[in-house]
Amino acid sequence: MLHIKLDYTFADKPNKKTQLTNPLFELLWAIHRTGSISKTAQQTGFSYRHVWGSLKKWEEVLGSELIVWKKGERARLTSFGEKLLFAEQRAKARVLPQIDNLVSEMEHEFALAFDENVHVVSLSASHDLALNRLKDFLAGEGLNLNLHFQGSLTSLGALSRGECMLAGFHISNEHSEGTLSQKTFRKLLKPGKYSLIRFLGRQQGLIISSANPKHIQGIKDLKRGDVRFINREKGSGTRLLVEQLLLQEGIDSSLVNGFDQIETTHLAVAAAVACRQADAGFGIHAAASQFGLDFIPLMWEQYYFACFNDTLKEPPIQKLLDLLKSNRWRQLLDDMPGYDSNSAGQIVSVADVFPDSAK
């Protein structure tokens, strides 16, 4: 059995690479995507000889072949190589939010150790790939984002108990009176008490295998017995959207093959589809793109930061609003599909988003 040891280092600048990187899996992923040793070498910045030698060294350590390649043919991973790659992808996608939470807590404590007057914003938020970029961006501007990932509904509960300054949640633009989303969030957000800050618009839909071998067209296909679905956990805003869409189509959740099979992040859902444990999942476009999967867009939604009205007067929140409105922040999302940050930093009332809330 392989054993894992976690470690950490200090850096003076944010690193664009995700946490828990490993050279072997960078090579395996590049080969899986490109089918070429030479292109893998180009992508990773190593020489052809280094890539080939590293793979052979790892085959000796692991006791099994990782790659199949003959001159003039496309390189591909062995069955073991694919299983190993996607086992790492699935595991990492599941634990990265917890790792990010740990890193955020440690950075927060170190920031206080260096400067007790440092501006800190505590954010409990539903998972999104753009939030880590926001955290790094704000750090460069002298604003420490103490980021903790948990579901939309759980985050709003934390805000109501005073455990954070901001709570990140998302809701479909289709949340008219009587919809499941509208009724759920209206109970948690009282007009006159809370304000909402626009973070970004994002595209949600079905994440499906590349080339769509099951010919999935939309939500109605989830009731097909041959389509395996991977769901999100209860308390997440995305799970709420899935349930709302099924209601709109008149589909009983018991008819969905895999409705009770869950992952806790968009990346974990995409990883499950990529390794063929599921044929479809529901998530954001950016997660599908990261795994080279196909995506069927079904809706746009708005991601908000909720806060108590008085919190808006706090200097770090004022600075946050200014930075969200900057072109520098918007440009940081240019390479991520399915996002719209044009209204970032705008303040809206709960009554504006839920017009009937005051009744």
Helices and strands as residue ranges (DSSP letters): H 23-34, H 37-44, H 48-62, E 67-68, E 76-77, H 79-114, E 119-125, H 129-140, E 143-149, H 152-160, E 166-172, H 180-188, E 194-208, G 219-223, E 229-232, H 237-249, G 253-255, E 262-263, H 266-274, E 280-284, H 285-290, E 294-308, G 309-313, H 315-324, H 327-331, E 339-340, E 347-349, H 350-353
